[in-house]
Amino acid sequence: MKAIIEKSLENAYSYFEYKELVKNLLAEDKSTGSNQSEELTNYSLLNDRRMKRLDKTIKISDETTNAFNLIDEPQTWLVLTEGWCGDAAQNLPVIHKMTELNKNINLKLVLRDEHLELMDLFLTNGGRSIPKLIALNKDNEVLFIWGPRPKTAAKMVLEYKKENGTLDAQFKQDLQVWYNKDKGQSVQSDFVEMIHKTQLQKA
């Protein structure tokens, strides 16, 4: 596992490099990933706009700031993502803004379809769901894992799948509405909880 993680880190993007990559591909009417279609390109275009908006509007709570100030050793947060992924577009700007709170955190992003070996180490219910964040200590050992959605949204997805078997277009739209109302607060709560847990384990 460690060798796969370290190999992935060699090809990782910063947050801004990732956004630039998505933008440059869109200029060629392309999305990230091995599959190309008009639908995926349209999703990427929508997500590009969404991320730009969220970068400007996301507010970080005092509780989140206080929790992030507790991190006193270097960490790398490695995220598997793709430009066409709606959940990634909603969550990455929040994650990026949180990592800016503490210089000990180095945020790195890799494309899922180019790193399936890494992805397959961190499946969600047997699926390659993204975004998936792997928090690593200075020795590249796993501290905690997050994703592909905040706990509240994950519960909504699970319940809907139980009742309907699959996620249809209407649910996906409803989920985006939920994200817009939530304004990144649920993601922050998840990370505050994980940071406190990691600090307790350290103590």
N, C-alpha and C positions, 0 to 999 in steps of 0.2 A: 504493500500500500504506500509506504513512504517514498519508494522509488517512483511510483506513478505520480504522486503528488508533486514531487520535486521536478520531475520532467515537465509536468503541466505548468509549473511556475515559470519555467524558462521561456514559455511562449505566451505568457499572460500580458494583458493590457491594463493600463491604468483606466480609471473611470472616463477620463477625457479622451484617451486614445480609442476606447470602445465606442464612445459617442461619435467620434470623428469617422471611425470605420463604417458605422451604420449610415452616417450622412453621405459618405463617399459612394457607398454601394447604392444608395437610393438615387444618387445623381445618374447612375447607370441603369436605373429601374430594376435594381436587384435587392434581395434581402440577404441576411447572413444565412449560413447553413447550406447543406448539400442539395436540398430540394429547392427549386425555384418555381414560383408561380405568381400570377397577378394577385391572387388572394394574399399570399404571404408578403408581397411587396406593399400591398395596401395596408396590411396590419403594421408593417414596419414604419410606414409613413405616419400612421396614426400614433404609434408609440413614440416616434421621434418628437412629434409635437407635444405629446403628453409629458415626456420627460423634461422637455424645455420648460413647460409650464410648472411642473412640480419642483424643478430646481429653484425656481423663483418664489414659490408659495409655501413650501413645506416649513412648518414651525416645529422646532425641537423644544420639548418640555424641560422644565427645571429638573424634574425627577430623572429624565434621561441623561441630562448633562452631569448630574451628581453621580450617577451610576458609572458613566464612562470615565469620570475622573479617577475612579478606583483602579483602573487598568494601569499598572506600574511597570509592566514588562512588555517587550516587543511581541506583537502578534501579527500574523498575516491572515486576512480574510479573503479566501479564494472563492469566487462565485462562478458557477456554471450558468450560462445565459445564452439567449439568442435575440436578435433585434425584433423578430416577429412576435415574441411572447408578451402577451398582455400583462400577466402577473409580474414579469420582470420589469416592464416599463413602470408599473405602479410602485414597485418596492425598491428598485435600485436607487432612485434619487434620495429616498429616505435613508437607506443604508449608507450611501455616500456622505450625506450630511451628518449622520451620526459619527462616522469614522473621522470626520474633520474635527471632532471635539477633542481627540487625543492623538498626539503625534506618534504614540507607540503602535497605532494600528495602520497597517499597510494594506489597502484594498486593491485586490487584483481580480481581473475578470478573464475567463476563457470561454470560447464558444463550445457549446455542448457537442455539436456534431463532429467537431475536430478532436474531441477528448472523450470518446465513448468509454474508453478503458477506465478513466476517472469517474465518469458518470455512473458506470455500472457498480462502482463501490458504494454509491450513495443513492440507491433507488428509493422511491416512495411507493409503498404498496406494490412493489414489483415493476413500477413504471419509471421512465426517464423524465420525471417532472422537474421543471425549472421555474424560477431560479432556485438553485441549491447553494447555500453558503456553508463553507467548511472553515471554521476558525482554527488556526494553527498557532502553537507556541513557537518560541525561537528555534526549537529543534524540529520544527515541522511535524509535531505530533498533534493529533486532533483534540481540541479543547471542547468544542461543541459543534452541532450541525443545526442549520435552520433552513426551512423552505419546504415546499415551494410557495407557501402562503402563510400569512399570520394565522395563529391558532383559530381565531373566530371565523375567518374565511374558510379555513380547512374543514371546520365542522359543518359549515353551510354546504360545502361541496360534497362531503361524505353523506350527509342527510339527503341531499337531492339525488345523488347516485343510487342510494338505497331505494328511494321511491320510484325513480324514473329510469334507472339503469345506465343512463348516459347524460352528459352535459349538453343541452341543446343551445341554440343561439340565444333564446330568451334568457336562460339562466346566465349565460356569459355576459349578456348586457346588464342583467340585474347585479352581477358581481362587480362590474365596472362602476355602477351607480353606488354600490356599497363602498368601494374604494374611495370614490370622490367625496362621500359624506364623512368617511372615517379620517381622512386627511393625514394618514400615516401614523395615527396614534396607536393602533393595534400592533404594528411592527415594532414601534418603540417599546411598548409594554413587554413584548416577547423578549427583546434583547436586554432590557433592564433585568428581567427575571433570570435570564441565562448568565448574565454577568455576575449577579449576586450569588448564584449557585456556584459558578466557577471560583469566585473569591472564597466562598465557604470551604470548598474542597481543598483549596490551596492552604487555608488556615488549618 
